[in-house]
Amino acid sequence: MPAVTRSSNLGPMYPGENITFTCSVDKSSGWEYVWYHDGEEIHSSIKTTYNISAIAQSSKGDY
């Protein structure tokens, strides 16, 4: 079963900070990763990470 982890501190995030989301799945699975923000698709990739540089108020929500 895929597990998503946030590879940053566990405290609050502030505007201007960077954040990386990582989805850990067996690399031999051939999966494609689709990232969503508040239910809307925002990124599709074969990479296991999604980065947000310099988060802003608009970055808040569910991923």
C-alpha positions as a Markdown table, in Angstrom:
| # | Residue | x | y | z |
|---|---|---|---|---|
| 1 | Met | 0.0 | 0.0 | 0.0 |
| 2 | Pro | 1.5 | 3.4 | -0.9 |
| 3 | Ala | 2.4 | 5.7 | 1.9 |
| 4 | Val | 2.8 | 9.5 | 1.6 |
| 5 | Thr | 5.2 | 11.3 | 3.9 |
| 6 | Arg | 6.2 | 14.9 | 4.3 |
| 7 | Ser | 10.0 | 15.3 | 4.3 |
| 8 | Ser | 10.2 | 18.5 | 6.3 |
| 9 | Asn | 9.8 | 19.4 | 9.9 |
| 10 | Leu | 6.5 | 18.5 | 11.5 |
| 11 | Gly | 5.8 | 22.0 | 12.8 |
| 12 | Pro | 3.9 | 24.8 | 11.0 |
| 13 | Met | 5.0 | 26.0 | 7.6 |
| 14 | Tyr | 5.5 | 29.7 | 6.8 |
| 15 | Pro | 5.4 | 31.7 | 3.6 |
| 16 | Gly | 8.7 | 31.5 | 1.7 |
| 17 | Glu | 9.7 | 28.1 | 3.0 |
| 18 | Asn | 10.1 | 25.1 | 0.8 |
| 19 | Ile | 8.3 | 21.7 | 1.2 |
| 20 | Thr | 8.8 | 18.3 | -0.4 |
| 21 | Phe | 6.2 | 15.6 | -0.5 |
| 22 | Thr | 7.3 | 12.0 | -1.0 |
| 23 | Cys | 5.3 | 9.0 | -2.0 |
| 24 | Ser | 7.1 | 5.8 | -1.1 |
| 25 | Val | 6.1 | 2.9 | -3.4 |
| 26 | Asp | 8.2 | -0.1 | -4.6 |
| 27 | Lys | 10.3 | 1.4 | -7.4 |
| 28 | Ser | 9.8 | -1.7 | -9.6 |
| 29 | Ser | 6.0 | -1.1 | -9.6 |
| 30 | Gly | 6.0 | 1.1 | -12.7 |
| 31 | Trp | 3.6 | 3.6 | -11.0 |
| 32 | Glu | 2.9 | 7.1 | -12.2 |
| 33 | Tyr | 2.4 | 9.6 | -9.4 |
| 34 | Val | -0.4 | 12.2 | -9.7 |
| 35 | Trp | -0.3 | 15.0 | -7.1 |
| 36 | Tyr | -3.5 | 16.8 | -6.0 |
| 37 | His | -4.1 | 20.0 | -4.1 |
| 38 | Asp | -7.6 | 20.3 | -2.6 |
| 39 | Gly | -8.9 | 17.6 | -5.1 |
| 40 | Glu | -7.5 | 19.3 | -8.2 |
| 41 | Glu | -4.7 | 17.6 | -10.2 |
| 42 | Ile | -1.6 | 19.7 | -10.0 |
| 43 | His | 1.3 | 17.5 | -11.2 |
| 44 | Ser | 1.9 | 14.1 | -12.8 |
| 45 | Ser | 5.3 | 12.5 | -12.9 |
| 46 | Ile | 7.2 | 9.3 | -12.7 |
| 47 | Lys | 9.2 | 10.9 | -9.8 |
| 48 | Thr | 8.3 | 10.0 | -6.2 |
| 49 | Thr | 8.5 | 13.6 | -5.0 |
| 50 | Tyr | 6.6 | 16.9 | -5.4 |
| 51 | Asn | 8.3 | 20.1 | -4.4 |
| 52 | Ile | 6.8 | 23.5 | -3.6 |
| 53 | Ser | 9.4 | 26.3 | -3.5 |
| 54 | Ala | 8.5 | 29.4 | -1.5 |
| 55 | Ile | 5.1 | 28.3 | -0.3 |
| 56 | Ala | 2.4 | 31.0 | -0.1 |
| 57 | Gln | -1.0 | 31.4 | 1.5 |
| 58 | Ser | -2.4 | 29.8 | -1.7 |
| 59 | Ser | -0.3 | 26.7 | -0.9 |
| 60 | Lys | -2.4 | 25.7 | 2.1 |
| 61 | Gly | -4.8 | 22.8 | 1.9 |
| 62 | Asp | -4.9 | 19.1 | 1.4 |
| 63 | Tyr | -2.4 | 17.3 | -0.8 |
